[in-house]
Every structure is written in structure tokens, then in C-alpha cells.
Amino acid sequence: MKKVTNLLAVAAVAGAIFFGSSAKAQTITPDKFRFGVGVEGGLTTGWAHNYSNLELGGTARLQYGLSNNLALTLTSGYYNFFGKNDPATGEKYQSLGMVPIKAGIKAFFTPNLYFGAEVGAGIETKAFASQGIDENNVGKETKLILSPGVGYANKHWDVGVRYENYSGDGNNYGLAALRVAYGFGL
């Protein structure tokens, strides 16, 4: 519970900094590219919650403006789902690693607020494991990713929250995440 409280406190401070600063409106310039680099943290849901409570990662996003209010996105990076202790043995599970590759849209419904949606694949690079479990037979799969979200963006900063669902091979799970990114035009 303390981790959740700390994560919410960090989210509130980040939001206050970005919303409270002198913001300039997000401008999507048609036929122009933007590039952003972000850090994120999230809480696991579903099957993964049995093995992890927390995800931290970093992502890079390329954005291409279709109109003043609509852009295409391509996002990739690395997520680490930190292993928690096995309740039966007390031993720590190995963390799960994932490389997401997602394409999506950002649609601005006010000058700074947007709705986003992404779809793609998540490639598990390492799997949850503990002593007595063969890590070569657990995880390391490719998952379908579906991810709706909302966010706030200005000329340089992008703060978004989303739910990301990973499905495939019978162990579906999800992630509720906050992403803070810095971006610039190319």
C-alpha cells in the first residue's frame, strides 16, 4: 500500500508541476514529426499481479501530425515488472521484462487534452520465475497490446494515463500506468 501511496504522490506532484507552469497549447502541425522520450510507472492487474505489483519503464514515441487535432503515433521502449515475494516460500520472483511495439492515434478534444489509443505487440524478454519453476517454460511470449488513455500535452511536455491490456496464451494481464515525457519537433 505504501508503494501505491508513493506512486500517487509522485503523480500528483508531476501533474501540479506541468499543469501549474505557464503552458503553451499543444500544436499538431500537419505533415510534421515530433519525438518524445518518457518515463513511466504503473500498477499491474490480472495474472501479472500474482507475481508483481509495480512496473517501471522508458519509452520513445514518434508522432506524425495528420491535422491540427489528430496525430499518428509509434511507441517502443522497455518495461520492467518487478517481481514480488512468493507468499508460499518468501522467495522473490524474477522480474518480467517486455519490449512494447505499438502504433496508435492521439486526438485532441481541447488545445491541451487528448484521447489516445494504441495497438501492438509486447515481446516478453524475461519471465517471472522463482526457485523450482523452469523459467524457460514460463512467459517469454508475444502478447497483443490494446491501450486506451487520456493525457495533457503542451509544446514540450506530455503527461498521460492509460490502461494497457496484454492478451495471449492464457495468461492475460494488464497495467494502469502514468507516462511523463519530454518532446520536440523534428
Contacts in CASP RR format, 6 or more apart in sequence:
PFRMAT RR
TARGET T0000
AUTHOR 0000-0000-0000
METHOD contacts of the structure
MODEL  1
MKKVTNLLAVAAVAGAIFFGSSAKAQTITPDKFRFGVGVEGGLTTGWAHN
YSNLELGGTARLQYGLSNNLALTLTSGYYNFFGKNDPATGEKYQSLGMVP
IKAGIKAFFTPNLYFGAEVGAGIETKAFASQGIDENNVGKETKLILSPGV
GYANKHWDVGVRYENYSGDGNNYGLAALRVAYGFGL
3 53 0 8 1.000
3 54 0 8 1.000
4 43 0 8 1.000
7 41 0 8 1.000
7 42 0 8 1.000
7 43 0 8 1.000
7 54 0 8 1.000
7 178 0 8 1.000
11 178 0 8 1.000
14 159 0 8 1.000
14 178 0 8 1.000
14 180 0 8 1.000
15 152 0 8 1.000
15 159 0 8 1.000
18 152 0 8 1.000
18 154 0 8 1.000
18 157 0 8 1.000
18 159 0 8 1.000
18 180 0 8 1.000
19 152 0 8 1.000
23 112 0 8 1.000
23 154 0 8 1.000
24 154 0 8 1.000
24 155 0 8 1.000
25 111 0 8 1.000
25 112 0 8 1.000
25 154 0 8 1.000
25 155 0 8 1.000
26 108 0 8 1.000
26 111 0 8 1.000
26 112 0 8 1.000
26 114 0 8 1.000
26 153 0 8 1.000
26 154 0 8 1.000
26 155 0 8 1.000
27 68 0 8 1.000
27 155 0 8 1.000
28 63 0 8 1.000
28 65 0 8 1.000
28 66 0 8 1.000
28 67 0 8 1.000
28 68 0 8 1.000
28 69 0 8 1.000
28 70 0 8 1.000
28 71 0 8 1.000
28 106 0 8 1.000
28 108 0 8 1.000
29 65 0 8 1.000
30 65 0 8 1.000
30 66 0 8 1.000
30 67 0 8 1.000
30 68 0 8 1.000
31 64 0 8 1.000
31 65 0 8 1.000
32 64 0 8 1.000
32 65 0 8 1.000
32 185 0 8 1.000
32 186 0 8 1.000
33 62 0 8 1.000
33 63 0 8 1.000
33 64 0 8 1.000
33 65 0 8 1.000
33 185 0 8 1.000
33 186 0 8 1.000
34 62 0 8 1.000
34 63 0 8 1.000
34 64 0 8 1.000
34 65 0 8 1.000
34 71 0 8 1.000
34 183 0 8 1.000
34 184 0 8 1.000
34 185 0 8 1.000
34 186 0 8 1.000
35 60 0 8 1.000
35 61 0 8 1.000
35 62 0 8 1.000
35 63 0 8 1.000
35 183 0 8 1.000
35 184 0 8 1.000
35 185 0 8 1.000
35 186 0 8 1.000
36 60 0 8 1.000
36 61 0 8 1.000
36 62 0 8 1.000
36 63 0 8 1.000
36 158 0 8 1.000
36 181 0 8 1.000
36 182 0 8 1.000
36 183 0 8 1.000
36 184 0 8 1.000
37 58 0 8 1.000
37 59 0 8 1.000
37 60 0 8 1.000
37 61 0 8 1.000
37 181 0 8 1.000
37 182 0 8 1.000
37 183 0 8 1.000
38 58 0 8 1.000
38 59 0 8 1.000
38 60 0 8 1.000
38 61 0 8 1.000
38 158 0 8 1.000
38 179 0 8 1.000
38 180 0 8 1.000
38 181 0 8 1.000
38 182 0 8 1.000
39 56 0 8 1.000
39 57 0 8 1.000
39 58 0 8 1.000
39 179 0 8 1.000
39 180 0 8 1.000
39 181 0 8 1.000
40 55 0 8 1.000
40 56 0 8 1.000
40 57 0 8 1.000
40 58 0 8 1.000
40 59 0 8 1.000
40 79 0 8 1.000
40 177 0 8 1.000
40 178 0 8 1.000
40 179 0 8 1.000
40 180 0 8 1.000
41 54 0 8 1.000
41 55 0 8 1.000
41 56 0 8 1.000
41 57 0 8 1.000
41 177 0 8 1.000
41 178 0 8 1.000
41 179 0 8 1.000
42 54 0 8 1.000
42 55 0 8 1.000
42 56 0 8 1.000
42 175 0 8 1.000
42 176 0 8 1.000
42 177 0 8 1.000
42 178 0 8 1.000
43 53 0 8 1.000
43 54 0 8 1.000
43 55 0 8 1.000
43 175 0 8 1.000
43 176 0 8 1.000
43 177 0 8 1.000
44 52 0 8 1.000
44 53 0 8 1.000
44 54 0 8 1.000
44 55 0 8 1.000
44 81 0 8 1.000
44 173 0 8 1.000
44 174 0 8 1.000
44 175 0 8 1.000
45 173 0 8 1.000
45 174 0 8 1.000
45 175 0 8 1.000
45 176 0 8 1.000
46 172 0 8 1.000
46 173 0 8 1.000
46 174 0 8 1.000
47 170 0 8 1.000
47 171 0 8 1.000
47 172 0 8 1.000
47 173 0 8 1.000
48 81 0 8 1.000
48 96 0 8 1.000
48 128 0 8 1.000
48 166 0 8 1.000
48 173 0 8 1.000
48 174 0 8 1.000
48 175 0 8 1.000
49 173 0 8 1.000
51 81 0 8 1.000
51 83 0 8 1.000
51 84 0 8 1.000
51 93 0 8 1.000
51 96 0 8 1.000
51 128 0 8 1.000
52 81 0 8 1.000
52 82 0 8 1.000
52 83 0 8 1.000
52 84 0 8 1.000
52 93 0 8 1.000
52 95 0 8 1.000
52 96 0 8 1.000
52 128 0 8 1.000
53 82 0 8 1.000
53 84 0 8 1.000
54 81 0 8 1.000
54 82 0 8 1.000
55 79 0 8 1.000
55 80 0 8 1.000
55 81 0 8 1.000
55 82 0 8 1.000
55 175 0 8 1.000
55 177 0 8 1.000
56 79 0 8 1.000
56 80 0 8 1.000
56 82 0 8 1.000
57 77 0 8 1.000
57 78 0 8 1.000
57 79 0 8 1.000
57 80 0 8 1.000
58 77 0 8 1.000
58 78 0 8 1.000
58 79 0 8 1.000
59 75 0 8 1.000
59 76 0 8 1.000
59 77 0 8 1.000
59 78 0 8 1.000
59 100 0 8 1.000
59 179 0 8 1.000
59 181 0 8 1.000
60 75 0 8 1.000
60 76 0 8 1.000
60 77 0 8 1.000
61 73 0 8 1.000
61 74 0 8 1.000
61 75 0 8 1.000
61 181 0 8 1.000
62 73 0 8 1.000
62 74 0 8 1.000
62 75 0 8 1.000
63 71 0 8 1.000
63 72 0 8 1.000
63 73 0 8 1.000
63 106 0 8 1.000
64 71 0 8 1.000
64 72 0 8 1.000
64 73 0 8 1.000
65 71 0 8 1.000
65 72 0 8 1.000
66 72 0 8 1.000
68 108 0 8 1.000
69 107 0 8 1.000
69 108 0 8 1.000
69 109 0 8 1.000
70 105 0 8 1.000
70 106 0 8 1.000
70 107 0 8 1.000
70 108 0 8 1.000
71 105 0 8 1.000
71 106 0 8 1.000
72 103 0 8 1.000
72 104 0 8 1.000
72 105 0 8 1.000
73 102 0 8 1.000
73 103 0 8 1.000
73 104 0 8 1.000
73 105 0 8 1.000
73 106 0 8 1.000
73 116 0 8 1.000
73 118 0 8 1.000
74 102 0 8 1.000
74 103 0 8 1.000
74 104 0 8 1.000
75 100 0 8 1.000
75 101 0 8 1.000
75 102 0 8 1.000
75 103 0 8 1.000
75 104 0 8 1.000
75 118 0 8 1.000
76 99 0 8 1.000
76 100 0 8 1.000
76 101 0 8 1.000
76 102 0 8 1.000
77 99 0 8 1.000
77 100 0 8 1.000
78 97 0 8 1.000
78 98 0 8 1.000
78 99 0 8 1.000
78 125 0 8 1.000
79 97 0 8 1.000
79 98 0 8 1.000
79 99 0 8 1.000
79 100 0 8 1.000
79 175 0 8 1.000
80 95 0 8 1.000
80 96 0 8 1.000
80 97 0 8 1.000
81 95 0 8 1.000
81 96 0 8 1.000
81 97 0 8 1.000
81 98 0 8 1.000
81 128 0 8 1.000
82 95 0 8 1.000
83 92 0 8 1.000
83 93 0 8 1.000
83 94 0 8 1.000
83 95 0 8 1.000
83 96 0 8 1.000
83 128 0 8 1.000
84 92 0 8 1.000
84 93 0 8 1.000
85 91 0 8 1.000
85 92 0 8 1.000
85 93 0 8 1.000
86 92 0 8 1.000
86 93 0 8 1.000
86 130 0 8 1.000
89 130 0 8 1.000
89 131 0 8 1.000
91 130 0 8 1.000
91 131 0 8 1.000
92 130 0 8 1.000
93 128 0 8 1.000
93 129 0 8 1.000
93 130 0 8 1.000
94 126 0 8 1.000
94 127 0 8 1.000
94 128 0 8 1.000
94 129 0 8 1.000
94 130 0 8 1.000
94 135 0 8 1.000
95 126 0 8 1.000
95 128 0 8 1.000
96 124 0 8 1.000
96 126 0 8 1.000
96 127 0 8 1.000
96 128 0 8 1.000
96 139 0 8 1.000
97 124 0 8 1.000
97 125 0 8 1.000
97 126 0 8 1.000
98 122 0 8 1.000
98 123 0 8 1.000
98 124 0 8 1.000
98 125 0 8 1.000
98 143 0 8 1.000
98 166 0 8 1.000
99 122 0 8 1.000
99 123 0 8 1.000
99 125 0 8 1.000
100 120 0 8 1.000
100 121 0 8 1.000
100 122 0 8 1.000
100 123 0 8 1.000
100 145 0 8 1.000
100 164 0 8 1.000
101 120 0 8 1.000
101 121 0 8 1.000
101 122 0 8 1.000
101 123 0 8 1.000
102 118 0 8 1.000
102 119 0 8 1.000
102 120 0 8 1.000
102 121 0 8 1.000
102 145 0 8 1.000
102 147 0 8 1.000
103 118 0 8 1.000
103 119 0 8 1.000
103 120 0 8 1.000
104 116 0 8 1.000
104 117 0 8 1.000
104 118 0 8 1.000
104 119 0 8 1.000
105 116 0 8 1.000
105 117 0 8 1.000
106 114 0 8 1.000
106 115 0 8 1.000
106 116 0 8 1.000
106 153 0 8 1.000
107 114 0 8 1.000
107 115 0 8 1.000
107 116 0 8 1.000
108 114 0 8 1.000
108 153 0 8 1.000
109 115 0 8 1.000
112 152 0 8 1.000
112 153 0 8 1.000
112 154 0 8 1.000
113 150 0 8 1.000
113 151 0 8 1.000
113 152 0 8 1.000
114 150 0 8 1.000
114 151 0 8 1.000
114 152 0 8 1.000
114 153 0 8 1.000
115 148 0 8 1.000
115 149 0 8 1.000
115 150 0 8 1.000
115 151 0 8 1.000
116 148 0 8 1.000
116 149 0 8 1.000
116 150 0 8 1.000
116 151 0 8 1.000
116 162 0 8 1.000
117 147 0 8 1.000
117 148 0 8 1.000
117 149 0 8 1.000
118 145 0 8 1.000
118 146 0 8 1.000
118 147 0 8 1.000
118 162 0 8 1.000
119 144 0 8 1.000
119 145 0 8 1.000
119 146 0 8 1.000
119 147 0 8 1.000
120 144 0 8 1.000
120 145 0 8 1.000
120 146 0 8 1.000
121 142 0 8 1.000
121 143 0 8 1.000
121 144 0 8 1.000
121 145 0 8 1.000
122 142 0 8 1.000
122 143 0 8 1.000
122 144 0 8 1.000
122 145 0 8 1.000
122 166 0 8 1.000
123 142 0 8 1.000
124 139 0 8 1.000
124 140 0 8 1.000
124 141 0 8 1.000
124 142 0 8 1.000
124 143 0 8 1.000
125 140 0 8 1.000
126 135 0 8 1.000
126 140 0 8 1.000
127 135 0 8 1.000
127 138 0 8 1.000
127 139 0 8 1.000
127 140 0 8 1.000
128 138 0 8 1.000
128 139 0 8 1.000
129 135 0 8 1.000
129 138 0 8 1.000
139 169 0 8 1.000
139 171 0 8 1.000
141 168 0 8 1.000
141 169 0 8 1.000
141 171 0 8 1.000
143 166 0 8 1.000
143 167 0 8 1.000
143 168 0 8 1.000
143 169 0 8 1.000
144 166 0 8 1.000
144 167 0 8 1.000
144 168 0 8 1.000
145 164 0 8 1.000
145 165 0 8 1.000
145 166 0 8 1.000
146 164 0 8 1.000
146 165 0 8 1.000
146 167 0 8 1.000
147 162 0 8 1.000
147 163 0 8 1.000
147 164 0 8 1.000
147 165 0 8 1.000
148 162 0 8 1.000
148 163 0 8 1.000
149 160 0 8 1.000
149 161 0 8 1.000
149 162 0 8 1.000
149 163 0 8 1.000
150 160 0 8 1.000
150 161 0 8 1.000
150 162 0 8 1.000
151 158 0 8 1.000
151 159 0 8 1.000
151 160 0 8 1.000
151 161 0 8 1.000
152 158 0 8 1.000
152 159 0 8 1.000
152 160 0 8 1.000
153 159 0 8 1.000
156 182 0 8 1.000
156 183 0 8 1.000
156 184 0 8 1.000
157 180 0 8 1.000
157 181 0 8 1.000
157 182 0 8 1.000
157 183 0 8 1.000
158 179 0 8 1.000
158 180 0 8 1.000
158 181 0 8 1.000
158 182 0 8 1.000
158 183 0 8 1.000
159 178 0 8 1.000
159 179 0 8 1.000
159 180 0 8 1.000
159 181 0 8 1.000
160 178 0 8 1.000
160 179 0 8 1.000
160 180 0 8 1.000
161 176 0 8 1.000
161 177 0 8 1.000
161 178 0 8 1.000
161 179 0 8 1.000
162 176 0 8 1.000
162 177 0 8 1.000
162 179 0 8 1.000
163 174 0 8 1.000
163 175 0 8 1.000
163 176 0 8 1.000
163 177 0 8 1.000
164 174 0 8 1.000
164 175 0 8 1.000
164 177 0 8 1.000
165 172 0 8 1.000
165 173 0 8 1.000
165 174 0 8 1.000
166 172 0 8 1.000
166 173 0 8 1.000
166 174 0 8 1.000
166 175 0 8 1.000
END
